Amino acid sequence: MLELNIKLARNNFELNIATVIGAGVTAVYGPSGCGKSSLLKAIAGLVKAQGQITFMGDAWLDATQQTHAYQRPVGLLFQDDRLFDHLDVLGNLNFALKRASKGKPANIISLDAVVGTFDLATLLERSIENLSGGERRRVAMARTLLTQPKLLLLDEPLSGLDEARKKEILPYLYALATDFQIPTLYVSHQLEEVTQLCQNMLVIADGDLCFHGSTHEGVNYVEAQLNDLMTTDLSFLTGTVIGQDGTYHLTQLDVAGQKVQIPQSQYRNLQLGEQVTLNLRPSDVALALEQPKGISIRNVLQVAIKTVTTTERFADITLTIGEQTLRSRITLAASNELELVPGMTAYALLKSSALA
């Protein structure tokens, strides 16, 4: 448990955060310049703040003292990997091990464990300069773990990577926090990353804490209250795992009382009763006025049309399913032919292969 009640002033900017953060992966979400990175640096002791910081009953900051950064059991992973170019991969990992062992108990997280988790066995003798961007991030994650942290602070670790590299790294990021059971704060301004990795969410705007709760509730809050913070046109649907189809490798979800099938995750074993947030692109959501039959699309959800906004070529349609929102983008010709208007009942068609 991490207890925060801090203020940090810089020039005309002031960060003011008071909350209690529990186990699991918690997103720190907000636009650039809102104070996300400053919050992590204050927790790590890299910048001076006022107030109180307590972790697992240990006071890191209060009115009488401040624990120095090197005394806080924190693993901080920046946007840049900060690897040592003059050492090979194994040298970078051994450096972290040696630093962690000074004055501390025997290492709990072993070299073998991180090499296996992050698939580094074939890279150990490689120089840092000969690694791809994705490989560098994996080495940086492993090195961070070998410092034996009790709290992980990840500052936009996917920043600067293209979409292919991000997809490559996501499973390892998930393993970083979950396989080693370390509470984690994950800074991002990308909702796609937040929904895939984080159970809980802090929303910060202009240095103030606006929201702290589950990721699903946080996404709904951003959509309803802070739409200017939205960084994507994706839709987000939350469902509960109700079954697994081992024959066809599908996971079955209950979304607002309706059944949805998605491909089984390649890097997570979803458990019955677990909540899952789906990312859907509006262009992957087709519409029908009647429930179709004899089609390959597995997911057909009854929805209500909330709004219809048109341009010269497209119609952007907001749909509701229970209390959740879904977006569809179809051609203007299709919208006019179907005569779509707010208040109508329709059917949203979702390809299972399009659901992330």
Buried (B, 14 or more C-beta within 10 A) or exposed (E): EBBBBBBBEEEEEBBBBBEEBEEBBBBBBBBEEBBBBBBBBBBBBBBEBEBBBBBEEEBBBEEEEBBEBEEBBBBBBBBEBEBEEEBBBBBBBBBBBEBBEEEEEEBEBEBEBBBEBBEBEEBBEBEBEEBEEBBBBBBBBBBBBBBBBBBBBBBBBBBEBEEEBBEBBBBBBBBBBBBBEBBBBBBBBBBBBBBBBBBBBBBBBBBBBBBBEBBBBBBBBBBEEBEEBEBEEBBBBBBEBBEBEEEEEBBBBEBBEBBBBBBBBEEBEBEEEBBBBBBBBBEBBBBBEEEEEEEEBBBBBBBBBBEBEEEEEBBBBBBBBBEBBBBBBBEEEEBEEBEBEEEBEBBBBBBBEBBB
